Amino acid sequence: MEEDKRREIVKEYSNKDITIVWKPGICIHATFCWRELLEVFDPEKRPWVNPAGASTERMIMQIDRCPSKALTYYYNSKKETVMEEESTKKEEILVEMAPDGPLMVTGNIPVKGKDGKIELKYGTTAFCRCGGTKNPPYCDGTHIVNHFKG
């Protein structure tokens, strides 16, 4: 029940161009945000998101790397999420390993589940490498608890 309530939390942080949307309940703690752009995403500060900490373009680049899509954004002039726009783009696929974390696959990809159903994934998807996820094949952040190295 408590986890369900946490999944519903949505926080927004705006500058003049964009609004950063954070959904803590779906975050897998891959740490790309604060490791790569601490001047905007600092877990030691409250609020932890500073939308004035970098250029809009730089923040967008970083948000696009969020594997769980716990961080997204929308342009203040449009009020629609960029994730919806991204789902229609054709692009090449990029695969990279996050240090001590998930396998990151960027691109529009079909993923076939154990039940044989195909789910379309857009943007960046994080796949478990530690073997501990409760949501296979996707990363759920268990690698942090398991102290996964790889």
Secondary structure, DSSP 8 states (H G I E B T S, - for coil): -HHHHHHH--EEEE-SSEEEEE-GGG-----HHHHH-TTTB-TTSSSSB-TTSS-HHHHHHHHTT-SS-SEEEEETTT-SBHHHHHTT-----EEEE-TTS-EEEES-EEEE-TTS-EEEE-SEEEE-SSS--SSTTB--SHHHHTT---
